[in-house]
Structures are given as structure tokens and as C-alpha cells.
Amino acid sequence: MVTDPHPWAARLDGLLAQVWARLVRGVNDRHAPARHPTFATVSPQGWPEARTVVLRAADPVAALLEVHTDLHSAKVAALRANPQAAFHVWDASAHLQIRLQSEVTILSGGAVAATWARVPDPSRQSYGTSPAPGTPIAEALAYAKPADPDSFAVLRCAVQAMDIVHLGPQHRRARFDRADGWAGQWLAP
């Protein structure tokens, strides 16, 4: 008999707790896999778009995640057309795939002033790129990066559902939904 190095994966509550622990760790640990999840939206033209973001907040009680972005980025335009997004994290050390569906609220201006005040100076230049992110330019470095608090946005993502796969000695898969209080349901992997 093979011993599973991840006993938490054998119970729904253990699996859910492990997912949130890894998301919270991603906020605080630059080397954690959840630090840089893939964030997917659908463009206004209907195309799937995925990009890597930095996880800035994870609240297990409220089931909220936050990322920061430039208010003029394509992901904000996509979220204005369809305020739903997905996260994907692959945590190789835990043999864990985390997929999350979320409803997104775009916060900017006065609503994010306190958050902007905590953004380190070197990071601030990521918000306010001129011309706007994704705009065609004549040369690779034909842009400026002034720190602009009016271009800073927080994407507050209310997690609605989770699809979790653990690829241990015995594969396990579960789905968790906000609508049923995160009770969880095993699925065939």
C-alpha cells in the first residue's frame, strides 16, 4: 500500500482548508506557487485571455481574492464587459491544481487610496504606463512608466466555485460552491 504524503487530500474539509492556506501563503511568500496565479477573462470580442498576475490578498472567511492592475489594461475592459474571471494555480510540491471561478468588482479612485498608499514606490510605476498597456508602439521601449494613482485598480474577486484536483498516489477531485456554503462534492478525477 502506498502512503499518501498529503493526508489532507482525503477529506473535503482538509482539501478546502489546504487550498485556502496555499492561497494565503501566496500573498505573503514570493516563492509560493499561488503568488503568481494565471488569471483568465473573456475579451469583449469573446476570446479567452489568460495572464499571470500577483495575488495581493486572500480572505478565506469572505472567499475573496485581490489583484492589482492598471485601470487602462485589457483585463479591465474585459471585466467591464463580463465581470467574471478564473484563477489557476499549479502547486507542484502538493500535486495540487486549483481552479477558481469568481465574480469581479473593479475598485479605483478613492476606494483604493489606502491600498495605493501601501504600494511600494518601485511597484507604483506599474500603474500608469503611457501609452496604455497593450497600445502599439514604434520601438520596444517607446513608453513611460509614471506612477499614477488614478490608473491604479484593485480587482476584488468573490470566489463562487472551486474545482480542485490532487494528483497524489490516488487522484482526487472535488468541487466547492459558495451557493452551498462550501460543503464540497467529490468528482471523478
Backbone as ProteinMPNN parsed JSONL, in Angstrom:
{"seq_chain_A": "MVTDPHPWAARLDGLLAQVWARLVRGVNDRHAPARHPTFATVSPQGWPEARTVVLRAADPVAALLEVHTDLHSAKVAALRANPQAAFHVWDASAHLQIRLQSEVTILSGGAVAATWARVPDPSRQSYGTSPAPGTPIAEALAYAKPADPDSFAVLRCAVQAMDIVHLGPQHRRARFDRADGWAGQWLAP", "coords_chain_A": {"N_chain_A": [[0.838, -1.19, 0.0], [0.552, 2.193, -0.865], [1.606, 5.088, 0.788], [-0.013, 8.125, 1.231], [1.464, 11.234, 0.905], [0.101, 13.494, 1.49], [-2.171, 13.747, 3.564], [-4.3, 15.449, 4.05], [-5.718, 15.614, 1.712], [-7.563, 13.615, 1.63], [-9.969, 14.22, 2.773], [-12.861, 16.268, 2.371], [-13.083, 18.711, 3.848], [-10.438, 19.027, 4.678], [-9.099, 19.306, 2.258], [-10.24, 21.686, 1.249], [-9.405, 23.502, 3.255], [-6.643, 23.335, 2.884], [-6.333, 24.417, 0.315], [-7.1, 27.128, 0.761], [-5.125, 27.815, 2.642], [-2.836, 27.678, 1.07], [-3.387, 29.667, -0.811], [-3.459, 31.959, 0.85], [-0.821, 31.881, 1.734], [0.428, 32.464, -0.665], [0.042, 35.199, -0.918], [1.825, 36.289, 0.872], [4.318, 35.073, 0.514], [6.862, 35.231, -1.666], [7.837, 33.091, -3.113], [5.956, 31.139, -3.207], [3.759, 28.976, -5.023], [1.131, 29.967, -5.415], [1.482, 32.666, -5.473], [1.755, 33.789, -7.989], [-0.693, 33.419, -9.783], [-2.462, 32.184, -12.702], [-4.647, 34.262, -14.421], [-7.726, 34.465, -15.841], [-9.831, 35.874, -18.301], [-12.591, 36.87, -20.423], [-12.414, 38.357, -23.513], [-13.942, 41.421, -24.785], [-14.581, 40.714, -27.365], [-15.058, 38.066, -27.205], [-12.953, 36.264, -26.93], [-10.899, 33.977, -25.093], [-8.67, 35.037, -22.553], [-5.658, 34.808, -20.935], [-3.444, 35.504, -18.278], [-0.552, 36.063, -16.225], [-0.765, 37.074, -12.88], [-0.183, 38.939, -9.825], [-0.933, 37.748, -6.712], [-2.545, 39.591, -4.302], [-4.18, 39.712, -2.058], [-5.913, 37.449, 0.077], [-8.743, 36.164, 1.419], [-10.023, 33.845, 3.362], [-12.397, 33.626, 4.9], [-14.297, 35.436, 3.843], [-14.116, 34.544, 1.293], [-12.615, 35.846, -0.741], [-10.399, 37.152, -3.21], [-7.699, 39.276, -4.209], [-6.231, 41.246, -6.764], [-3.922, 43.58, -8.204], [-4.023, 46.083, -10.738], [-3.469, 47.965, -13.789], [-5.71, 50.474, -14.489], [-6.281, 50.94, -17.127], [-5.826, 48.665, -18.543], [-6.22, 45.749, -20.7], [-7.495, 43.677, -19.369], [-9.186, 44.943, -17.585], [-10.997, 46.192, -19.307], [-12.119, 43.873, -20.382], [-13.31, 42.814, -18.079], [-15.18, 44.764, -17.521], [-16.989, 44.333, -19.546], [-17.719, 41.7, -19.022], [-17.989, 40.677, -15.947], [-16.606, 38.412, -14.813], [-14.161, 36.023, -13.831], [-11.454, 33.644, -13.953], [-9.18, 31.826, -11.894], [-6.079, 30.099, -11.932], [-3.947, 27.809, -10.387], [-1.029, 25.935, -10.156], [0.389, 23.82, -7.968], [3.164, 22.279, -7.553], [4.607, 20.987, -5.495], [2.656, 20.093, -3.767], [1.166, 18.597, -5.443], [-1.131, 19.67, -6.567], [-3.842, 21.055, -8.244], [-5.477, 24.072, -8.595], [-8.443, 25.543, -9.409], [-10.392, 28.355, -9.81], [-13.502, 30.047, -9.914], [-14.705, 33.31, -10.286], [-16.531, 36.282, -9.361], [-16.054, 39.583, -10.303], [-15.248, 42.716, -8.952], [-14.393, 45.954, -9.874], [-12.304, 48.191, -8.424], [-11.401, 51.575, -7.875], [-9.835, 54.869, -7.755], [-10.882, 56.864, -5.012], [-11.735, 54.674, -3.535], [-9.595, 52.961, -3.428], [-7.507, 54.317, -2.331], [-6.232, 53.989, 0.196], [-5.041, 51.51, -0.169], [-3.313, 52.059, -2.303], [-1.548, 53.75, -0.968], [-0.04, 51.928, 0.439], [1.38, 50.584, -1.483], [4.576, 49.779, -2.559], [7.074, 52.173, -3.56], [8.756, 51.427, -5.893], [7.025, 49.591, -7.145], [4.845, 51.083, -7.853], [5.187, 52.237, -10.341], [4.144, 50.476, -12.13], [1.596, 51.118, -12.634], [0.021, 53.19, -14.628], [1.204, 53.282, -17.084], [2.328, 54.796, -20.072], [2.077, 55.029, -23.506], [-1.197, 53.53, -22.845], [-1.349, 50.171, -21.45], [-0.788, 47.564, -23.801], [-1.102, 49.1, -26.071], [-0.091, 49.689, -29.422], [3.35, 50.349, -30.15], [6.196, 52.159, -31.494], [8.806, 51.291, -31.007], [10.53, 48.907, -28.896], [10.962, 50.03, -26.336], [9.449, 52.342, -26.254], [7.822, 53.806, -24.319], [6.517, 55.205, -21.27], [6.698, 55.049, -17.683], [5.147, 56.405, -15.532], [4.259, 56.767, -12.101], [0.961, 56.58, -11.34], [-1.681, 57.295, -9.429], [-4.318, 57.486, -10.269], [-4.544, 55.604, -12.206], [-4.487, 53.234, -10.959], [-5.902, 50.17, -9.972], [-7.899, 47.899, -8.085], [-8.742, 44.585, -8.291], [-11.323, 43.018, -7.003], [-12.132, 39.874, -6.201], [-14.708, 37.773, -5.863], [-14.886, 34.622, -4.9], [-16.699, 32.068, -6.401], [-16.867, 29.4, -7.067], [-14.92, 26.396, -6.777], [-12.694, 24.159, -8.298], [-10.902, 21.471, -7.569], [-8.02, 19.535, -7.919], [-6.177, 16.838, -6.813], [-3.231, 15.278, -7.398], [-2.11, 12.919, -6.197], [-0.843, 9.708, -4.954], [-3.277, 8.384, -5.2], [-5.581, 9.747, -7.255], [-7.595, 12.599, -6.649], [-10.545, 14.559, -6.841], [-12.462, 17.485, -6.339], [-15.318, 19.616, -6.004], [-16.236, 22.813, -4.89], [-18.711, 25.065, -3.793], [-19.823, 28.405, -3.375], [-22.553, 28.84, -3.142], [-23.61, 26.652, -1.738], [-22.493, 26.888, 0.717], [-19.865, 26.0, 0.711], [-19.76, 23.238, 0.991], [-18.805, 21.05, -0.496], [-18.107, 18.508, -2.95], [-17.235, 15.361, -4.038], [-15.676, 14.542, -7.121], [-15.247, 12.609, -10.101], [-11.887, 12.142, -10.993]], "CA_chain_A": [[0.0, 0.0, 0.0], [1.298, 3.441, -0.972], [1.168, 6.1, 1.749], [-0.194, 9.446, 0.625], [2.171, 12.249, 1.68], [-0.808, 14.622, 1.713], [-3.403, 13.188, 4.14], [-5.374, 16.44, 3.98], [-6.471, 15.451, 0.462], [-8.524, 12.517, 1.763], [-11.236, 14.734, 3.316], [-13.281, 17.519, 1.721], [-12.723, 19.876, 4.656], [-8.983, 19.152, 4.65], [-8.73, 19.804, 0.936], [-10.631, 23.094, 1.192], [-8.512, 24.258, 4.142], [-5.315, 23.369, 2.266], [-6.393, 25.376, -0.791], [-7.051, 28.488, 1.297], [-3.813, 28.031, 3.264], [-1.878, 27.926, -0.007], [-3.687, 30.991, -1.377], [-2.994, 32.963, 1.82], [0.646, 31.863, 1.677], [0.814, 33.132, -1.905], [0.036, 36.656, -0.719], [2.941, 36.696, 1.719], [5.563, 34.378, 0.193], [7.203, 35.448, -3.076], [8.218, 31.842, -3.754], [4.826, 30.21, -3.185], [3.115, 28.861, -6.333], [-0.08, 30.793, -5.521], [1.858, 34.082, -5.572], [1.585, 34.217, -9.383], [-1.677, 32.584, -10.482], [-2.962, 32.58, -14.015], [-5.933, 34.956, -14.283], [-8.348, 34.38, -17.165], [-11.059, 36.609, -18.576], [-13.047, 36.747, -21.799], [-12.358, 39.683, -24.13], [-15.234, 41.88, -25.306], [-14.826, 40.033, -28.637], [-15.364, 36.674, -26.924], [-11.756, 35.428, -26.867], [-10.323, 33.753, -23.77], [-7.393, 35.716, -22.342], [-5.046, 34.394, -19.672], [-2.192, 36.178, -17.978], [-0.07, 35.871, -14.866], [-0.936, 38.234, -12.004], [0.356, 38.77, -8.475], [-2.006, 37.68, -5.725], [-2.276, 40.625, -3.302], [-4.968, 39.464, -0.848], [-6.722, 36.221, 0.091], [-9.546, 36.136, 2.64], [-10.807, 32.596, 3.354], [-13.711, 33.789, 5.534], [-15.168, 36.094, 2.869], [-13.854, 33.911, -0.004], [-12.215, 36.922, -1.647], [-9.021, 37.317, -3.65], [-7.477, 40.574, -4.844], [-5.049, 41.536, -7.564], [-3.815, 44.975, -8.606], [-3.816, 46.229, -12.175], [-3.607, 49.287, -14.381], [-7.117, 50.689, -14.838], [-6.412, 51.035, -18.586], [-5.4, 47.396, -19.142], [-7.233, 44.979, -21.427], [-8.287, 42.851, -18.453], [-10.247, 45.783, -17.026], [-12.016, 46.303, -20.361], [-12.807, 42.58, -20.445], [-14.15, 42.665, -16.888], [-16.324, 45.688, -17.63], [-17.945, 43.676, -20.437], [-18.151, 40.456, -18.386], [-17.268, 40.726, -14.668], [-16.289, 37.085, -14.298], [-12.795, 35.618, -14.139], [-10.999, 32.386, -13.367], [-7.792, 31.72, -11.457], [-5.497, 28.759, -11.996], [-2.671, 27.657, -9.694], [-0.471, 24.59, -10.085], [1.335, 23.717, -6.86], [3.831, 21.004, -7.816], [5.027, 20.309, -4.27], [1.46, 19.474, -3.177], [0.469, 17.862, -6.508], [-2.45, 20.278, -6.421], [-4.331, 22.035, -9.222], [-6.547, 24.891, -8.032], [-9.149, 26.372, -10.39], [-11.407, 29.134, -9.109], [-14.354, 30.945, -10.692], [-15.008, 34.451, -9.424], [-17.195, 37.494, -9.833], [-15.052, 40.606, -10.058], [-15.589, 44.133, -8.802], [-13.253, 46.817, -10.166], [-12.241, 49.322, -7.497], [-10.383, 52.562, -8.243], [-10.035, 56.192, -7.156], [-10.91, 56.955, -3.555], [-11.966, 53.352, -2.942], [-8.326, 52.235, -3.305], [-6.464, 55.251, -1.882], [-5.47, 53.396, 1.304], [-4.232, 50.429, -0.744], [-2.243, 52.728, -3.052], [-0.582, 54.281, -0.001], [0.802, 50.813, 0.896], [2.132, 50.02, -2.609], [5.949, 50.299, -2.53], [7.4, 53.102, -4.648], [9.155, 50.8, -7.163], [5.886, 48.903, -7.759], [3.852, 52.055, -8.32], [5.357, 52.559, -11.76], [3.388, 49.518, -12.938], [0.241, 51.65, -12.795], [0.083, 54.484, -15.288], [2.024, 53.18, -18.293], [1.899, 55.69, -21.15], [0.644, 54.873, -23.664], [-1.859, 52.491, -22.052], [-0.89, 48.809, -21.721], [-1.321, 46.911, -24.995], [-1.128, 50.024, -27.203], [1.066, 49.512, -30.312], [4.401, 51.369, -30.05], [7.152, 52.08, -32.603], [10.003, 50.567, -30.585], [10.298, 48.106, -27.693], [10.981, 50.828, -25.112], [8.798, 53.63, -26.519], [6.754, 54.023, -23.349], [6.945, 55.757, -19.983], [6.021, 54.38, -16.577], [4.962, 57.281, -14.364], [3.348, 56.246, -11.081], [-0.266, 57.367, -11.428], [-2.721, 56.686, -8.593], [-5.588, 57.451, -10.994], [-4.526, 54.426, -13.072], [-4.393, 52.062, -10.091], [-7.185, 49.499, -9.708], [-7.916, 46.639, -7.362], [-9.778, 43.661, -8.749], [-11.807, 42.226, -5.871], [-12.686, 38.674, -6.822], [-15.515, 36.957, -4.96], [-14.842, 33.246, -5.393], [-18.021, 31.442, -6.465], [-16.715, 27.952, -7.161], [-13.56, 25.871, -6.828], [-12.508, 22.807, -8.813], [-9.597, 21.139, -7.011], [-7.529, 18.209, -8.275], [-4.957, 16.405, -6.136], [-2.647, 14.185, -8.175], [-1.278, 12.098, -5.332], [-0.844, 8.301, -5.34], [-4.64, 8.17, -5.675], [-6.073, 11.059, -7.68], [-8.872, 13.034, -6.07], [-11.057, 15.825, -7.382], [-13.65, 17.96, -5.63], [-15.863, 20.943, -6.344], [-16.795, 23.556, -3.77], [-19.512, 26.196, -4.279], [-20.294, 29.399, -2.405], [-24.011, 28.72, -3.015], [-23.997, 25.651, -0.733], [-21.681, 27.075, 1.922], [-18.584, 25.33, 0.541], [-19.892, 21.867, 1.501], [-17.908, 20.189, -1.268], [-18.624, 17.3, -3.618], [-16.204, 14.634, -4.759], [-15.894, 14.341, -8.543], [-14.279, 11.706, -10.717], [-10.759, 12.97, -11.47]], "C_chain_A": [[0.879, 1.248, 0.0], [0.726, 4.448, 0.024], [1.09, 7.453, 1.05], [0.516, 10.49, 1.483], [1.306, 13.472, 2.015], [-2.13, 14.112, 2.288], [-4.58, 14.153, 4.118], [-6.243, 16.268, 2.745], [-7.546, 14.377, 0.555], [-9.888, 12.973, 2.263], [-11.585, 16.048, 2.616], [-12.858, 18.736, 2.531], [-11.216, 20.1, 4.686], [-8.492, 19.732, 3.336], [-9.045, 21.298, 0.819], [-9.704, 23.953, 2.055], [-7.119, 24.392, 3.525], [-5.268, 24.366, 1.113], [-6.294, 26.8, -0.251], [-5.711, 28.784, 1.966], [-2.771, 28.354, 2.193], [-2.128, 29.263, -0.693], [-3.195, 32.1, -0.44], [-1.467, 33.025, 1.805], [1.14, 32.594, 0.434], [0.854, 34.646, -1.786], [1.331, 37.099, -0.04], [4.294, 36.108, 1.343], [5.84, 34.488, -1.302], [7.514, 34.159, -3.829], [7.087, 30.814, -3.793], [4.174, 30.154, -4.578], [1.884, 29.756, -6.493], [0.236, 32.285, -5.611], [1.551, 34.629, -6.969], [0.591, 33.311, -10.112], [-1.915, 33.069, -11.909], [-4.367, 33.131, -13.796], [-6.543, 35.02, -15.675], [-9.661, 35.154, -17.203], [-11.488, 36.282, -20.005], [-13.084, 38.16, -22.378], [-13.751, 40.122, -24.573], [-15.596, 41.231, -26.654], [-15.084, 38.533, -28.444], [-14.17, 35.736, -26.836], [-11.316, 35.202, -25.431], [-8.959, 34.439, -23.697], [-6.868, 35.316, -20.968], [-3.723, 35.125, -19.501], [-1.811, 35.881, -16.534], [-0.259, 37.172, -14.099], [-0.243, 37.939, -10.673], [-0.819, 38.788, -7.51], [-1.67, 38.632, -4.58], [-3.07, 40.448, -2.012], [-5.752, 38.169, -1.038], [-7.415, 36.15, 1.44], [-10.419, 34.892, 2.62], [-12.209, 32.754, 3.919], [-14.706, 34.393, 4.547], [-15.069, 35.456, 1.485], [-13.565, 34.961, -1.07], [-10.735, 36.836, -1.968], [-8.898, 38.698, -4.264], [-6.184, 40.564, -5.63], [-5.088, 43.018, -7.914], [-3.566, 45.02, -10.107], [-3.879, 47.692, -12.57], [-5.057, 49.406, -14.858], [-7.344, 50.694, -16.348], [-6.01, 49.742, -19.294], [-6.569, 46.687, -19.828], [-8.085, 44.142, -20.472], [-9.411, 43.658, -17.819], [-11.357, 45.966, -18.055], [-12.817, 45.01, -20.465], [-13.76, 42.416, -19.269], [-15.319, 43.641, -16.871], [-17.397, 45.079, -18.521], [-18.535, 42.42, -19.804], [-17.381, 40.327, -17.067], [-17.038, 39.366, -14.011], [-14.879, 36.72, -14.733], [-12.5, 34.291, -13.465], [-9.54, 32.535, -12.958], [-7.359, 30.275, -11.643], [-4.151, 28.795, -11.292], [-2.276, 26.192, -9.794], [0.596, 24.601, -9.008], [1.983, 22.336, -6.946], [4.186, 20.264, -6.528], [3.867, 19.591, -3.59], [0.689, 18.628, -4.18], [-0.975, 18.36, -6.61], [-2.728, 21.284, -7.536], [-5.529, 22.744, -8.602], [-7.14, 25.719, -9.171], [-10.307, 27.048, -9.667], [-12.191, 29.982, -10.102], [-14.753, 32.088, -9.772], [-15.81, 35.518, -10.159], [-16.323, 38.656, -9.387], [-15.666, 41.996, -9.971], [-14.319, 44.931, -9.029], [-13.329, 48.024, -9.243], [-11.133, 50.263, -7.935], [-10.678, 53.875, -7.52], [-9.968, 56.153, -5.647], [-11.084, 55.615, -2.868], [-10.677, 52.566, -2.735], [-7.185, 53.124, -2.805], [-5.616, 54.657, -0.76], [-4.575, 52.266, 0.801], [-3.057, 51.019, -1.511], [-1.155, 53.231, -2.102], [0.368, 53.189, 0.501], [1.618, 50.179, -0.23], [3.542, 50.619, -2.584], [6.247, 51.166, -3.754], [7.838, 52.413, -5.935], [7.998, 50.107, -7.885], [4.874, 49.877, -8.345], [3.976, 52.358, -9.806], [4.678, 51.549, -12.68], [1.982, 50.022, -13.256], [0.342, 53.056, -13.352], [0.938, 54.465, -16.535], [1.44, 54.068, -19.387], [2.724, 55.379, -22.397], [0.115, 53.674, -22.86], [-1.335, 51.104, -22.411], [-1.587, 48.205, -22.94], [-1.406, 47.802, -26.217], [0.083, 49.761, -28.099], [2.05, 50.675, -30.144], [5.442, 51.116, -31.135], [8.389, 51.257, -32.261], [9.727, 49.897, -29.246], [10.203, 48.928, -26.416], [10.353, 52.21, -25.293], [7.582, 53.818, -25.619], [7.374, 54.637, -22.097], [6.138, 55.071, -18.889], [5.912, 55.326, -15.376], [3.995, 56.629, -13.37], [2.119, 57.139, -11.043], [-1.363, 56.717, -10.59], [-4.084, 56.621, -9.283], [-5.674, 56.262, -11.949], [-4.502, 53.129, -12.281], [-5.787, 51.49, -9.83], [-6.941, 48.225, -8.914], [-9.058, 45.811, -7.925], [-10.141, 42.787, -7.559], [-12.625, 41.076, -6.429], [-13.402, 37.823, -5.784], [-15.578, 35.553, -5.537], [-16.245, 32.648, -5.29], [-17.939, 29.929, -6.471], [-15.24, 27.601, -7.262], [-13.612, 24.462, -7.402], [-11.07, 22.441, -8.462], [-9.23, 19.71, -7.4], [-6.227, 17.961, -7.525], [-4.437, 15.174, -6.859], [-1.639, 13.408, -7.334], [-1.279, 10.654, -5.817], [-2.227, 7.828, -5.812], [-5.2, 9.548, -6.015], [-7.434, 11.342, -7.048], [-9.249, 14.378, -6.689], [-12.311, 16.192, -6.617], [-14.047, 19.327, -6.155], [-16.482, 21.524, -5.084], [-17.52, 24.774, -4.326], [-19.921, 27.105, -3.134], [-21.776, 29.175, -2.107], [-24.439, 27.689, -1.973], [-23.117, 25.727, 0.52], [-20.378, 26.307, 1.896], [-18.61, 23.89, 1.066], [-18.962, 20.894, 0.787], [-18.598, 18.952, -1.793], [-17.455, 16.647, -4.325], [-16.638, 14.47, -6.201], [-14.905, 13.295, -9.041], [-13.134, 12.565, -11.263], [-10.586, 12.898, -12.977]], "O_chain_A": [[1.833, 1.345, 0.772], [-0.488, 4.639, 0.096], [2.024, 7.863, 0.362], [0.207, 10.624, 2.667], [1.739, 14.369, 2.737], [-3.122, 14.051, 1.562], [-5.733, 13.724, 4.163], [-7.385, 16.725, 2.726], [-8.362, 14.246, -0.358], [-10.858, 12.218, 2.195], [-10.699, 16.845, 2.307], [-12.329, 19.696, 1.971], [-10.762, 21.244, 4.717], [-7.576, 20.554, 3.313], [-8.217, 22.077, 0.347], [-9.269, 25.019, 1.621], [-6.489, 25.444, 3.633], [-4.279, 25.081, 0.949], [-5.495, 27.595, -0.746], [-5.211, 29.905, 1.861], [-1.917, 29.216, 2.399], [-1.18, 29.927, -1.112], [-2.583, 33.068, -0.891], [-0.889, 34.111, 1.857], [2.166, 33.272, 0.482], [1.625, 35.303, -2.486], [1.865, 38.165, -0.348], [5.323, 36.599, 1.808], [5.124, 33.898, -2.112], [7.46, 34.136, -5.059], [7.254, 29.733, -4.357], [4.053, 31.185, -5.239], [1.621, 30.252, -7.589], [-0.675, 33.089, -5.809], [1.141, 35.781, -7.118], [0.989, 32.521, -10.967], [-1.608, 34.207, -12.261], [-5.173, 32.54, -13.077], [-5.936, 35.574, -16.592], [-10.475, 35.099, -16.282], [-10.827, 35.514, -20.704], [-13.707, 39.054, -21.806], [-14.644, 39.288, -24.722], [-16.765, 41.2, -27.039], [-15.304, 37.814, -29.418], [-14.35, 34.529, -26.681], [-11.352, 36.132, -24.625], [-8.193, 34.421, -24.661], [-7.559, 35.471, -19.961], [-2.983, 35.335, -20.462], [-2.654, 35.492, -15.726], [0.052, 38.249, -14.609], [0.221, 36.824, -10.435], [-1.606, 39.735, -7.496], [-0.619, 38.494, -3.953], [-2.676, 40.98, -0.974], [-6.19, 37.836, -2.139], [-6.761, 36.085, 2.481], [-11.445, 34.869, 1.94], [-13.13, 32.079, 3.459], [-15.833, 33.913, 4.429], [-15.854, 35.788, 0.596], [-14.171, 34.975, -2.141], [-9.919, 36.493, -1.113], [-9.875, 39.238, -4.784], [-5.186, 39.965, -5.228], [-6.152, 43.637, -7.919], [-2.972, 44.104, -10.675], [-4.29, 48.546, -11.786], [-5.559, 48.524, -15.555], [-8.466, 50.479, -16.806], [-5.868, 49.727, -20.516], [-7.736, 46.982, -19.573], [-9.267, 43.92, -20.733], [-10.48, 43.114, -17.542], [-12.537, 45.902, -17.708], [-14.039, 45.038, -20.617], [-14.882, 41.938, -19.434], [-16.349, 43.358, -16.26], [-18.588, 45.283, -18.283], [-19.705, 42.104, -20.016], [-16.224, 39.905, -17.076], [-17.25, 39.196, -12.81], [-14.446, 37.049, -15.837], [-13.195, 33.871, -12.539], [-8.77, 33.264, -13.583], [-8.162, 29.349, -11.528], [-3.322, 29.669, -11.544], [-3.094, 25.306, -9.545], [1.595, 25.312, -9.124], [1.422, 21.348, -6.473], [4.076, 19.039, -6.474], [4.075, 18.587, -2.91], [-0.318, 18.011, -3.833], [-1.913, 17.57, -6.724], [-1.968, 22.229, -7.748], [-6.474, 22.103, -8.142], [-6.437, 26.497, -9.816], [-11.102, 26.391, -8.995], [-11.616, 30.566, -11.021], [-15.1, 31.864, -8.612], [-15.771, 35.637, -11.384], [-15.9, 38.714, -8.232], [-16.486, 42.391, -10.8], [-13.279, 44.625, -8.445], [-14.296, 48.784, -9.275], [-10.053, 49.818, -8.321], [-11.648, 53.978, -6.768], [-9.106, 55.491, -5.069], [-10.63, 55.433, -1.739], [-10.653, 51.612, -1.958], [-6.022, 52.723, -2.853], [-4.395, 54.81, -0.77], [-3.464, 52.089, 1.301], [-1.93, 50.539, -1.388], [0.033, 53.14, -2.414], [1.473, 53.499, 0.946], [2.462, 49.324, 0.035], [3.688, 51.842, -2.589], [5.732, 50.917, -4.844], [7.338, 52.776, -7.0], [7.993, 50.043, -9.114], [4.121, 49.514, -9.249], [2.989, 52.697, -10.459], [4.642, 51.753, -13.894], [1.267, 49.419, -14.056], [0.702, 53.996, -12.643], [1.361, 55.52, -17.006], [0.228, 54.095, -19.605], [3.952, 55.458, -22.351], [0.886, 52.913, -22.275], [-0.92, 50.877, -23.547], [-2.803, 48.315, -23.097], [-1.747, 47.326, -27.3], [1.193, 49.622, -27.585], [1.645, 51.831, -30.013], [5.561, 49.999, -31.639], [8.957, 50.598, -33.132], [8.793, 50.278, -28.541], [9.45, 48.575, -25.508], [10.688, 53.144, -24.564], [6.457, 53.971, -26.096], [8.588, 54.592, -21.896], [5.038, 54.574, -19.131], [6.511, 55.079, -14.33], [3.015, 56.006, -13.779], [2.225, 58.328, -10.744], [-1.921, 55.697, -10.993], [-4.917, 55.791, -8.922], [-6.753, 55.945, -12.449], [-4.498, 52.045, -12.863], [-6.725, 52.221, -9.512], [-5.91, 47.567, -9.059], [-10.193, 46.277, -8.023], [-9.365, 41.921, -7.154], [-13.671, 41.276, -7.046], [-12.762, 37.221, -4.922], [-16.246, 35.319, -6.544], [-16.891, 32.712, -4.243], [-18.822, 29.248, -5.949], [-14.424, 28.38, -7.755], [-14.476, 23.667, -7.032], [-10.128, 23.03, -8.993], [-10.028, 18.787, -7.232], [-5.296, 18.764, -7.589], [-5.118, 14.151, -6.928], [-0.475, 13.26, -7.708], [-1.667, 10.384, -6.953], [-2.336, 6.984, -6.702], [-5.282, 10.417, -5.147], [-8.29, 10.466, -6.929], [-8.396, 15.205, -7.012], [-13.125, 15.33, -6.284], [-13.227, 20.084, -6.675], [-17.154, 20.833, -4.319], [-17.012, 25.444, -5.225], [-20.314, 26.642, -2.064], [-22.209, 29.303, -0.961], [-25.51, 27.822, -1.382], [-23.011, 24.764, 1.28], [-19.831, 25.989, 2.952], [-17.59, 23.383, 1.535], [-18.395, 20.004, 1.42], [-19.527, 18.419, -1.187], [-16.761, 17.287, -5.115], [-17.822, 14.282, -6.483], [-13.837, 13.121, -8.453], [-13.37, 13.584, -11.912], [-9.686, 13.535, -13.526]]}, "name": "protein", "num_of_chains": 1, "seq": "MVTDPHPWAARLDGLLAQVWARLVRGVNDRHAPARHPTFATVSPQGWPEARTVVLRAADPVAALLEVHTDLHSAKVAALRANPQAAFHVWDASAHLQIRLQSEVTILSGGAVAATWARVPDPSRQSYGTSPAPGTPIAEALAYAKPADPDSFAVLRCAVQAMDIVHLGPQHRRARFDRADGWAGQWLAP"}
